[in-house]
Amino acid sequence: MKRFLLLLTGLAVALSVRAQVTTGLEVLVENGFEPLLGKRVGLVTNPSGVDRHFRSTIDILFQAPEVNLVALFGPEHGVRGDVYAGDHVDSSKDARTGLPVHSLYGATREPTQEMLKGIDVMVYDIQDVGTRCYTFISTLGLVMRACAAAGIEVVVLDRPNPLGGNKVEGCVVEDGFYSFVSQYKIPFLYGLTVGELAQLINQEELNRGQRGRLRPVQCKLTVVPMRGWHRNMLYKDTGLPWILPSPNIPSMQSALCYGASGIGGEFGLLNSGVGYTIPFETFAAEWVDADALLDRLNSYNIPGVAFRTIHYKPISGSKSGVLLHGVQFTFTDYEACPVSLIQFYVLQAVNELYPDKNPYPLSSTDMLDKVCGTDYVRMAFGMQMKVADIVEYWNKDVEAFKKLSQVYYLYR
């Protein structure tokens, strides 16, 4: 009996630890939808906008008698997640609610004033991944710009940064390299929740649009904060279910690894696991000696990361059915790891082992510069393929950004 009671106590403690965080959506519901009362509501969301019981933000707001939800806005992949990566999202009607769905990933990526007619407040509820080149935060900024012009309030329902609130890496975007995958003057990994980021963008006048040339504008912004989230939490610590925000981020591990391999994919030399069951967790090619690559990477003694050999055949994409060899990586200490530099260490190792395998002719230099936010990384790394040639530049803005962003912390 004593052992049974101890087991129950342990289970209760484990459950309480896993159920620490209440999202902005759930706080909004608990508070009776207060910032939305008496207003006509627009909603920017996707399948990651759910409560802990998997109820969609769309359905929660639509079914609430106190809320007048009048329109939906679809980012990349659409409001119901039925559009694949990169495909245009068409304006339509939502089959479940009958509400109009305006596309923000088709003919326009910013709401037109016509789309915004009849809306008093715009709600944003999408799970972020904490990496600058992920397009949903760009959609947020363009929505904020359009709503500022129309005099419409924006309400952001906050969600965890799956990378925690301390990981900041990469130089800020430089003039000439603003785009939909690098829309703000922020580091590659920026260490803020989407609500904190929205406040920083708004107050620091970073919202200059995709090209960085437009006059920054401020909107009336309200953030509904989470309860129970702390900066040292990775997503696994929150107790919340993970709902894939896009097809190639199916798990919280994918989100952690995205910042470590997403840039590497732009070089076009190695498969990162996209097209297989573990996207963004590998580096592999048909010509790689997996054991040799593993030994070379281990010789670098990169802190906070472990590698193992892996062999697999992607089930989709350009390498579908081709047996690839390489390494899979996982984090042993995320805070200590130079996450965004892992992809460059791998390219360095590959260059040392296979000097004839130059990735630069395979890469889209335009997109590579956009995701890096600068052309310096491409040019400096390309000279000798050594991480040492870029590490100082890559992290030159980190401390200044940490100091700036602390002003907008909602959590400690």
Helices and strands as residue ranges (DSSP letters): H 2-18, H 24-30, G 34-36, E 40-45, H 57-63, E 68-74, E 92-93, E 100-103, H 113-116, E 121-125, H 135-150, E 153-157, E 168-169, E 189-190, H 194-203, E 221-224, G 235-237, H 252-265, E 282-285, H 290-299, E 305-312, E 324-331, G 339-341, H 342-353, G 360-362, H 365-372, H 376-384, G 387-389, H 391-394, H 398-405, G 406-408
